[in-house]
Amino acid sequence: MTSKVPFVKNNNGTQIQSIGLGTFKSLGGDCERATLHAIDAGYRHLDCAYFYGNEAEVGAAVNKKIAEGVIKREEIFITTKLWCHFHEPERVEHACRKSLENFGLDYIDLYLIHFPYSYVYRGDNETIPLNEKGEVELTEVDYLDTWREMEKLVELGLTKSIGVSNFNSEQLARLLANCKIKPIHNQIECHPALNQRKLIAFCRQNDIVVCAFCPLGRPDPSKKKPDFLFDDKVQAIGDKYGKTRAQIVLRYLVEIGTVPLPKSSTPQRIEENFNIFDFQLDDEDHKVLESFNSPDGRVVRALQAVNNINYPFNIEF
Ligand SMILES: NC(=O)c1ccc[n+]([C@@H]2O[C@H](COP(=O)([O-])OP(=O)(O)OC[C@H]3O[C@@H](n4cnc5c(N)ncnc54)[C@H](OP(=O)(O)O)[C@@H]3O)[C@@H](O)[C@H]2O)c1
């Protein structure tokens, strides 16, 4: 039995469950099955993206559970993201309508700009446009121009809220100084090896919720990586509370002020990841988890964009 899962308030009065189901690389029926299982297990927060190619599977599961009377539409919070090739202002509404069509829904709860940098557009399905040298072809659309169109989507009722992902503090500050509607979230990579203390503090000062992607550091059991997920000290913390190492890591992310988005397509892990709200870590546990923070901890480096003016990872936070 899972204990009650708390909700976090967003700056526009909406609220969100303090953990969400990640769906990247969940495809081919797995995503629909995972979403159905997650809803039955109590998840009411799903993280999706146009880029993941699985909005239709998530939508099918959500619509099935609505038809069965298990949930009402307003009880589930669905996030999806504007991909990099849709940043030109004239493509933003089209992109959002396309995602809605994929889901089979008439509104999204939260629409995020997936990355601050942009790609050339060569068709809706060409999400990674390559040049003749095989390199991703980037553009320099100003994310403020994209944001103005995101604001219109709220006015049109296509999404309840808007936000960003992978924005650094300077990009967020510039957005905050130039927006009509504030972003409610910044979704960023966060786990013990990249604990994002400074960016979390900056977001908190500005009343922006941080969602933590790659919360488990995309584990590779064959290499026993990342270290924090295969560590004896983390195991010992788990033994103390009767929890797994993954649960200890997710609980740590909640306690440092983020909403983690663990992805799983395995029913037992979907439940395990959700079951982290009946215990609390102490200061010593936090010290152990802090010790994994490292300047090399980032998993999603987006190196194809490293020379773009909107690349977010060239400054400290
Ligand atoms: N905004 C962005 O740019 C961005 C970037 C990356 C990710 N995301 C979002 O964040 C979500 C999470 O990130 P991620 O999928 O990259 O990485 P992750 O959640 O850190 O890791 C997912 C991997 O962990 C395994 N796993 C899940 N629960 C586990 C457990 N309890 N014990 C051991 N292994 C476990 C999963 O395996 P099984 O599925 O086989 O159980 C899967 O292989 C994504 O799915 C996506 O929604 C957003």
The ligand as a MOL file (V3000), in Angstrom:
LIG
                    3D

  0  0  0     0  0            999 V3000
M  V30 BEGIN CTAB
M  V30 COUNTS 48 52 0 0 0
M  V30 BEGIN ATOM
M  V30 1 N 13.5030 17.4900 -20.6000 0
M  V30 2 C 14.4680 16.7410 -21.0590 0
M  V30 3 O 15.3390 17.1900 -21.8200 0
M  V30 4 C 14.5250 15.3060 -20.6330 0
M  V30 5 C 15.6910 14.5720 -20.9040 0
M  V30 6 C 15.7200 13.2470 -20.4620 0
M  V30 7 C 14.6350 12.7010 -19.7960 0
M  V30 8 N 13.4950 13.4360 -19.5940 0 CHG=1
M  V30 9 C 12.3070 12.8850 -18.8820 0
M  V30 10 O 12.7330 12.3180 -17.6500 0
M  V30 11 C 12.4100 10.9440 -17.6130 0
M  V30 12 C 13.4320 10.1650 -16.8350 0
M  V30 13 O 14.7150 10.2250 -17.4200 0
M  V30 14 P 15.3870 8.9810 -18.1670 0
M  V30 15 O 14.3130 8.0740 -18.6760 0
M  V30 16 O 16.3310 9.5340 -19.1440 0 CHG=-1
M  V30 17 O 16.2600 8.2800 -17.0170 0
M  V30 18 P 15.9550 7.5880 -15.6030 0
M  V30 19 O 14.5340 7.7380 -15.2250 0
M  V30 20 O 17.0100 8.0650 -14.6940 0
M  V30 21 O 16.2890 6.0610 -15.9200 0
M  V30 22 C 15.4060 5.2350 -16.6240 0
M  V30 23 C 15.9720 3.8210 -16.5500 0
M  V30 24 O 15.9780 3.3880 -15.1890 0
M  V30 25 C 15.4070 2.1010 -15.0640 0
M  V30 26 N 14.7000 2.0760 -13.7790 0
M  V30 27 C 13.5390 2.6810 -13.4610 0
M  V30 28 N 13.2050 2.4580 -12.1910 0
M  V30 29 C 14.1880 1.7090 -11.6550 0
M  V30 30 C 14.4090 1.1500 -10.3810 0
M  V30 31 N 13.5310 1.3410 -9.3900 0
M  V30 32 N 15.5250 0.4140 -10.1750 0
M  V30 33 C 16.4180 0.2230 -11.1670 0
M  V30 34 N 16.2630 0.7180 -12.4240 0
M  V30 35 C 15.1510 1.4610 -12.6610 0
M  V30 36 C 14.4620 1.9890 -16.2460 0
M  V30 37 O 14.3210 0.6490 -16.6240 0
M  V30 38 P 12.8810 -0.0440 -16.9780 0
M  V30 39 O 12.0840 0.9130 -17.8010 0
M  V30 40 O 13.3070 -1.2620 -17.7150 0
M  V30 41 O 12.2390 -0.3630 -15.6570 0
M  V30 42 C 15.1870 2.7900 -17.3280 0
M  V30 43 O 16.1320 1.9730 -17.9730 0
M  V30 44 C 12.3340 10.5610 -19.0950 0
M  V30 45 O 11.6910 9.3360 -19.3050 0
M  V30 46 C 11.6350 11.7590 -19.6490 0
M  V30 47 O 10.2470 11.7090 -19.3600 0
M  V30 48 C 13.4510 14.7290 -19.9910 0
M  V30 END ATOM
M  V30 BEGIN BOND
M  V30 1 1 1 2
M  V30 2 2 2 3
M  V30 3 1 2 4
M  V30 4 1 4 5
M  V30 5 2 4 48
M  V30 6 2 5 6
M  V30 7 1 6 7
M  V30 8 2 7 8
M  V30 9 1 8 9
M  V30 10 1 8 48
M  V30 11 1 9 10
M  V30 12 1 9 46
M  V30 13 1 10 11
M  V30 14 1 11 12
M  V30 15 1 11 44
M  V30 16 1 12 13
M  V30 17 1 13 14
M  V30 18 2 14 15
M  V30 19 1 14 16
M  V30 20 1 14 17
M  V30 21 1 17 18
M  V30 22 2 18 19
M  V30 23 1 18 20
M  V30 24 1 18 21
M  V30 25 1 21 22
M  V30 26 1 22 23
M  V30 27 1 23 24
M  V30 28 1 23 42
M  V30 29 1 24 25
M  V30 30 1 25 26
M  V30 31 1 25 36
M  V30 32 1 26 27
M  V30 33 1 26 35
M  V30 34 2 27 28
M  V30 35 1 28 29
M  V30 36 1 29 30
M  V30 37 2 29 35
M  V30 38 1 30 31
M  V30 39 2 30 32
M  V30 40 1 32 33
M  V30 41 2 33 34
M  V30 42 1 34 35
M  V30 43 1 36 37
M  V30 44 1 36 42
M  V30 45 1 37 38
M  V30 46 2 38 39
M  V30 47 1 38 40
M  V30 48 1 38 41
M  V30 49 1 42 43
M  V30 50 1 44 45
M  V30 51 1 44 46
M  V30 52 1 46 47
M  V30 END BOND
M  V30 END CTAB
M  END
